[in-house]
């Protein structure tokens, strides 16, 4: 994983801590993911949060009684994770906070974890297919037989919708590789000048069935695919208005949970969640 990606997340580590809770629309990624974690996680056990950044999921699962190991490539994100783990009072359940890449989990034994998380898109920062395959192989290797794996990636079709909405020049030569191969190469490694896509770091955007095929090739049984933003995809303003009405917001979440796995939904959102079992 490139230094460009590491530097990007170091520079915006504090934002990564608040990202999922800045408004109702961004909460959907977290809420939909937690919905499936609660559905498929074992009742207890040791969980790997690989690429977990500042530790939102680590802390939540530790609060629920799981033992968790957090791994991320960004030292700044991990500093925030240590701070927030202390603030949450769950130091005893977070067994390790380690710096590293999802492409190399050699510090962990085979069949060690009762569940494996790789959420928020770490696999989408691996531009080469061989790197994505290596990371997938490592995530599967360290999971126990029968353990669930939760993987979220950036969705290519969702990106195209963002480009349309943001008024990007679609004929720009810098977009050619993105449209043909799903690869975005960073133009602004630092958040200064950040825009919807031009300021983003190195990223690979998956086709909807690609993550499923990647893990099935590792002999993982697919349990479900879901789009995290569901029917709210690209309806940020309307979703945030609804968020202020708690009763209607709860009803809308129920609708999202019921529909986010519909095959018609999978290409819509910016984040696609895969759940499988080793």
C-alpha positions as CSV (number, residue, x, y, z in Angstrom):
1,X,0.0,0.0,0.0
2,X,1.5,3.3,-1.1
3,X,2.9,6.1,1.0
4,X,0.4,8.3,-0.8
5,X,-2.4,6.5,0.9
6,X,-0.7,6.5,4.3
7,X,0.1,10.2,4.1
8,X,-3.5,11.0,3.1
9,X,-5.0,9.3,6.1
10,X,-2.4,10.7,8.5
11,X,-3.3,14.2,7.3
12,X,-7.0,13.7,7.7
13,X,-7.0,11.4,10.8
14,X,-9.3,13.6,12.9
15,X,-11.8,13.8,10.1
16,X,-11.8,10.0,9.8
17,X,-12.8,9.9,13.4
18,X,-15.9,12.1,12.9
19,X,-16.6,11.0,9.2
20,X,-19.3,8.4,10.0
21,X,-21.1,10.7,12.5
22,X,-21.0,14.1,10.8
23,X,-24.6,13.9,9.6
24,X,-27.4,11.4,9.0
25,X,-26.3,10.6,5.5
26,X,-22.8,9.5,6.5
27,X,-24.2,7.6,9.4
28,X,-25.8,5.2,7.0
29,X,-22.5,3.5,6.2
30,X,-22.0,2.8,9.9
31,X,-25.6,1.9,10.7
32,X,-26.0,-0.5,7.8
33,X,-22.7,-2.1,8.6
34,X,-23.6,-2.5,12.2
35,X,-26.9,-4.1,11.2
36,X,-25.0,-6.9,9.5
37,X,-22.4,-7.2,12.1
38,X,-25.1,-7.8,14.7
39,X,-26.7,-10.3,12.4
40,X,-23.7,-12.4,11.5
41,X,-21.1,-12.0,14.3
42,X,-20.7,-14.8,16.8
43,X,-21.9,-14.0,20.3
44,X,-18.3,-13.5,21.5
45,X,-14.7,-14.0,20.5
46,X,-11.6,-12.3,19.1
47,X,-12.2,-9.9,16.2
48,X,-9.6,-8.4,13.8
49,X,-10.5,-4.9,12.7
50,X,-8.1,-4.7,9.7
51,X,-7.7,-1.2,8.2
52,X,-9.9,0.1,11.1
53,X,-8.5,3.6,11.1
54,X,-9.3,5.5,14.3
55,X,-11.3,2.6,15.7
56,X,-15.0,3.3,15.4
57,X,-15.9,-0.4,14.9
58,X,-13.2,-1.5,17.3
59,X,-14.6,0.5,20.1
60,X,-18.2,-0.4,19.4
61,X,-17.5,-4.1,19.4
62,X,-15.4,-3.8,22.5
63,X,-18.4,-2.2,24.2
64,X,-20.4,-5.2,23.2
65,X,-18.0,-7.5,24.9
66,X,-15.8,-8.7,22.0
67,X,-12.0,-8.8,22.3
68,X,-10.6,-6.8,19.4
69,X,-7.3,-6.3,17.6
70,X,-7.1,-3.1,15.6
71,X,-4.6,-2.8,12.7
72,X,-4.1,0.2,10.4
73,X,-1.3,1.7,8.2
74,X,-1.8,5.3,9.5
75,X,0.1,6.2,12.7
76,X,-2.1,9.3,13.2
77,X,-5.3,7.3,13.0
78,X,-4.0,4.8,15.5
79,X,-3.0,7.7,17.9
80,X,-6.6,8.8,17.8
81,X,-7.8,5.2,18.2
82,X,-5.7,4.9,21.4
83,X,-7.1,8.1,22.7
84,X,-10.7,7.2,22.0
85,X,-10.3,3.6,23.3
86,X,-9.2,5.2,26.6
87,X,-12.1,7.6,26.6
88,X,-14.5,4.8,26.0
89,X,-13.0,2.8,28.9
90,X,-12.5,-0.4,26.8
91,X,-8.7,-0.8,27.0
92,X,-9.1,-4.2,28.6
93,X,-10.9,-5.6,25.6
94,X,-8.8,-4.0,22.8
95,X,-5.9,-6.5,22.9
96,X,-3.6,-4.7,20.4
97,X,-3.4,-1.6,18.3
98,X,-0.9,-2.4,15.6
99,X,0.5,-0.5,12.6
100,X,0.5,-2.5,9.4
101,X,-1.1,-3.2,6.0
102,X,-3.9,-5.6,5.1
103,X,-1.6,-7.1,2.5
104,X,0.7,-8.5,5.2
105,X,-0.9,-10.0,8.3
106,X,2.1,-12.3,9.0
107,X,2.2,-11.2,12.6
108,X,-1.0,-13.2,13.1
109,X,-1.3,-17.0,13.1
110,X,-3.5,-19.0,10.8
111,X,-7.1,-19.5,12.0
112,X,-6.8,-17.0,14.9
113,X,-9.8,-14.8,14.7
114,X,-13.5,-15.6,15.3
115,X,-14.4,-12.8,12.9
116,X,-12.5,-10.5,10.5
117,X,-13.4,-6.9,9.5
118,X,-12.0,-4.9,6.7
119,X,-14.3,-1.9,6.6
120,X,-14.4,1.6,5.0
121,X,-12.5,0.5,1.9
122,X,-8.9,-0.6,2.7
123,X,-9.0,-3.1,-0.2
124,X,-10.0,-0.2,-2.5
125,X,-6.6,1.5,-1.8
126,X,-4.8,-1.4,-3.5
127,X,-4.4,-0.5,-7.2
128,X,-3.0,-3.8,-8.4
129,X,-5.1,-6.9,-8.7
130,X,-2.3,-9.0,-7.2
131,X,-2.3,-6.8,-4.1
132,X,-6.1,-7.2,-3.6
133,X,-5.8,-10.9,-4.0
134,X,-2.9,-11.0,-1.5
135,X,-4.9,-8.9,1.0
136,X,-8.0,-11.1,0.6
137,X,-5.9,-14.2,1.1
138,X,-4.4,-12.8,4.3
139,X,-7.8,-11.9,5.7
140,X,-9.1,-15.4,5.0
141,X,-6.0,-17.1,6.3
142,X,-6.2,-15.5,9.8
143,X,-9.9,-16.3,10.2
144,X,-11.0,-19.4,11.9
145,X,-13.0,-22.0,10.0
146,X,-16.6,-20.9,10.0
147,X,-15.7,-17.3,10.9
148,X,-17.6,-14.4,9.2
149,X,-15.7,-11.8,7.2
150,X,-17.1,-8.3,6.7
151,X,-15.5,-6.4,3.8
152,X,-16.5,-3.0,2.4
153,X,-15.2,-1.4,-0.8
154,X,-15.7,1.6,-3.0
155,X,-18.4,1.0,-5.6
156,X,-17.5,2.0,-9.2
157,X,-21.0,2.8,-10.3
158,X,-21.6,4.9,-7.3
159,X,-18.5,6.8,-8.2
160,X,-19.9,7.6,-11.7
161,X,-23.0,9.0,-10.0
162,X,-20.9,11.2,-7.8
163,X,-19.0,12.5,-10.8
164,X,-22.2,13.4,-12.6
165,X,-23.6,15.2,-9.6
166,X,-20.3,17.1,-8.9
167,X,-20.1,18.5,-12.4
168,X,-16.7,16.9,-13.2
169,X,-15.4,17.2,-16.8
170,X,-15.9,13.5,-17.8
171,X,-13.6,13.9,-20.9
172,X,-10.7,14.9,-18.7
173,X,-7.7,12.7,-19.6
174,X,-7.2,12.0,-15.8
175,X,-10.5,10.1,-15.7
176,X,-9.7,7.7,-18.6
177,X,-8.2,5.0,-16.4
178,X,-11.0,5.4,-13.9
179,X,-13.7,4.7,-16.4
180,X,-11.9,1.8,-18.1
181,X,-10.1,0.2,-15.2
182,X,-11.7,1.6,-12.1
183,X,-8.4,3.2,-11.0
184,X,-8.1,6.7,-9.6
185,X,-4.5,8.0,-9.1
186,X,-4.0,10.8,-6.6
187,X,-3.5,14.3,-7.9
188,X,-3.5,15.9,-4.4
189,X,-1.9,13.5,-1.8
190,X,-2.7,16.1,0.9
191,X,-6.3,17.2,1.6
192,X,-5.5,20.7,0.4
193,X,-7.5,21.2,-2.8
194,X,-9.7,18.2,-2.0
195,X,-12.7,17.8,-4.2
196,X,-15.1,14.9,-4.8
197,X,-12.6,12.9,-6.8
198,X,-9.6,15.1,-7.9
199,X,-8.4,15.4,-4.4
200,X,-8.9,11.8,-3.3
201,X,-6.0,9.5,-2.7
202,X,-5.1,6.3,-4.8
203,X,-8.2,4.1,-5.1
204,X,-9.6,1.2,-6.9
205,X,-13.4,1.1,-7.4
206,X,-14.9,-2.3,-7.5
207,X,-17.7,-3.5,-9.8
208,X,-20.6,-4.8,-7.7
209,X,-19.9,-8.5,-8.1
210,X,-16.1,-8.2,-8.1
211,X,-15.6,-8.4,-4.3
212,X,-17.9,-11.4,-4.2
213,X,-15.8,-13.2,-6.9
214,X,-12.6,-12.2,-5.1
215,X,-13.6,-14.0,-1.9
216,X,-15.4,-16.9,-3.4
217,X,-12.1,-17.6,-5.3
218,X,-10.6,-18.0,-1.7
219,X,-13.3,-20.6,-1.0
220,X,-15.3,-18.2,1.2
221,X,-19.1,-18.7,1.2
222,X,-21.0,-15.6,0.4
223,X,-23.7,-14.7,2.9
224,X,-24.8,-11.3,1.6
225,X,-24.0,-8.2,-0.4
226,X,-25.4,-4.8,0.6
227,X,-25.1,-1.2,-0.5
228,X,-24.5,0.9,2.6
229,X,-26.3,4.0,1.4
230,X,-29.2,2.0,-0.1
231,X,-32.1,4.0,-1.3
232,X,-30.6,7.1,0.1
233,X,-27.7,7.0,-2.3
234,X,-26.9,10.4,-3.7
235,X,-29.9,11.9,-1.8
236,X,-27.7,13.5,0.8
237,X,-29.8,16.7,1.5
238,X,-33.1,14.8,1.6
239,X,-31.6,12.2,3.9
240,X,-30.3,14.8,6.3
241,X,-33.6,16.5,6.5
242,X,-35.3,13.2,7.3
243,X,-32.7,12.5,9.9
244,X,-34.1,15.4,12.0
245,X,-37.4,13.7,12.3
246,X,-36.6,10.8,14.6
247,X,-39.8,8.8,14.0
248,X,-39.6,9.0,10.3
249,X,-35.8,8.4,10.4
250,X,-36.4,5.1,12.3
251,X,-38.9,4.0,9.7
252,X,-36.6,4.9,6.9
253,X,-33.8,2.9,8.4
254,X,-36.1,-0.2,8.5
255,X,-36.8,0.3,4.8
256,X,-33.1,0.6,4.1
257,X,-32.2,-2.5,6.0
258,X,-34.9,-4.5,4.2
259,X,-33.9,-3.3,0.7
260,X,-30.1,-2.7,0.7
261,X,-29.4,-6.3,-0.3
262,X,-31.7,-6.2,-3.3
263,X,-29.6,-6.8,-6.5
264,X,-31.1,-3.7,-8.0
265,X,-29.5,-1.6,-5.2
266,X,-26.0,-2.9,-5.3
267,X,-24.6,-0.5,-7.9
268,X,-26.1,2.6,-6.4
269,X,-24.1,3.5,-3.3
270,X,-20.5,4.6,-2.8
271,X,-19.8,1.8,-0.3
272,X,-20.5,-1.9,-1.0
273,X,-20.5,-4.4,1.9
274,X,-19.6,-8.0,1.5
275,X,-20.3,-10.6,4.2
276,X,-18.9,-14.1,3.8
277,X,-18.0,-17.2,5.9
278,X,-14.8,-19.1,5.7
